[in-house]
C-alpha cells in the first residue's frame, strides 16, 4: 500500500470491508454526513472530527449528506515494505 493510498483512505474515515478470498477485498458503500459523533471515551480523533464539523459548518454552512459508493475489488499485493499487524 502506498502513502498516497493511505492518505486517500483517511478521507473516508472508517470503512467496512469483506474479505473475498485470494487476497481480494470489497468495500461496502457508506454515507458521509455532517453529524456529531458521540464521544463517551474522549477519543482524540472523534473530538477533532467534531471540531472540524463545527468549524466547517460555520464557514460553509450546514452540509447535506451523500453516499460514497466504491466499485470493483482491491487485490492486496504485499511488498517488502508492507507490515502486517
N, C-alpha and C positions, 0 to 999 in steps of 0.2 A: 504494500500500500504506500503510495507516495504522499509527500507532505501536502500536495495540492488536494488529493482525495480526502485527507484528514480534515483540512480546512473547509472543504465543501461540506463534509459531513457535519461539522459544527453548526452550520446554518440550520440544519433540521432538528437539532437538539437530540432527543432520543427517538429511536425508530424501532419498529417491530419487524423482525425477520423470521423467515422459516428456512431451515436447512433442507435442501432438496436431495442431498447425497452428491457424491463425486465432486466435493468442494464447491458446490453451487448454492447460492442463496437467493431468495426472493424477498423483497422489501414490501411490506404492506402499505397501502395508502394511508395517509394521515390527514389531519386538518390543522392548519395554523390558525390560532385565534389570539385575540388580544386581551385575554382574561388574566387575572392574578392567580398564581398558583398557591395553594396552601403551603405553609412553611412551618409545620409544627416542630420540626427538628432543627430549625435555624440553619439550614443548609445555605452556604455562601452562594452557590450557583443559582439557587431559587431566588435568593434575595436580590442578586444582580439582575436576574431576568425581570423581576417585578419592578425594580427601579427603572430599568430600561423601558418597560411598558409604560410606566408613569410619564417619563420624560418624552418618549416618542408621541404619546397622546397629547402632551402639552404643545409639542412642536407641530405635529402633523394632523392632529385631530383624532377622533375615535376611528379605529380601523374596522374593517369588515373581514370576517374570517374567510378563508379559502382552502380548498382541497389541494393536497400535494399528491400527485399520482406518479409512481415510479413504474417504468416499463422494462421488460426483459428480466434477465437474471444476471447475477455477478458471479463469475468463476474466480475463486480465490486461488492465486498462484503465489506460494511463499517464495520469498527471496532470501538471500543470505543476510540481509539487513532486518528482516521481519522477526520480531519477537512474539511468540505466542504465550499468552498467560493463562 
